[in-house]
Every structure is written in structure tokens, then in C-alpha cells.
Amino acid sequence: MTSGSPSRQINDEVLERPKPKATTPKLYGVALINDDYTTMEFVVTVIEKIFQKSPAEAFQLMMQVHTAGRAICGIYTYEIAETKVHSVTELAEAEGFPLQATIEDDPHVPE
């Protein structure tokens, strides 16, 4: 028997190696938070650039941020969500806007 074999034989019994179970990583929502200073045009730009949304989707999400106070712009693993929040903050600061993004533990998008 080769050493790379998935099973081995002991006393005429074949023992199978347990297959590792694949687990689905937990997902988190990244939300943009409304403020009184960031322009709607800049929010649309952020959503298009950072969350790779189409202009129509970006406009719809911007309107949700504006009217509801927040909107989930994407759902990601924790590490990617952290990167998205950091990218939003960096871009907003570079342009002089106070736009904030948060990581939501429950990524449910309100209807």
C-alpha cells in the first residue's frame, strides 16, 4: 500500500481516515451609515468602486442610506468585510467626508 493512501489496514481491517468536514464561514454585512455631510454622489461612487455595484444598484443603495439611515452594501466573510470598511473609511477621509461603514453581525437586508 502506498503512503499517500486514504486508508490503512490493521489486522485485516481497513480503517478509513475521517474526511474533514467543510464548514461554511460565517458571513457579515457591511453597512454604510447616513450623515449630514457626505454627498449623495460620493456615496454612489463609494458603492460602485468598493462594493462593485452597477450605477443603478449604487443609486438604490445610496437612497436607502439617505432615507433609512443605513444600508447593507455587501455580505462577506469577516476578513473581507473588515477590508471593505477600511477602504470606505480611507476613501472618505481622503475626500474630506465623514462617511462611516460598519460590520453587521446579522447581514439580513431589511425588506
CORFEN-V113090 format. One record per backbone hydrogen bond with DSSP energy under -0.5 kcal/mol. NH is the residue of the N-H (numbers start at 1). CO is the residue of the C=O. Records with the same first field share a line. If there is no record, write none. Layout:
NH=CO  CO
//
This chain:
5=2
8=15
10=13
13=10
15=8  13
16=14
17=6
28=76
29=104
30=74
31=29  102
32=71
33=100
34=69
43=39
44=40
45=41
46=42
47=43
48=44
49=45
50=46
51=46  47
52=48
53=47
58=54
59=55
60=56
61=57
62=58
63=59
64=60
65=61
66=62
67=63
68=64
69=64  65
70=64
71=32
73=30  71
74=30
76=28
78=26
81=77
82=78
83=79
84=80
85=81
86=82
87=83
88=84
89=85
90=86
91=87
92=88
93=89
94=90
95=91
96=92  93
97=92
100=33
102=31
104=29  102
107=105
110=108
//
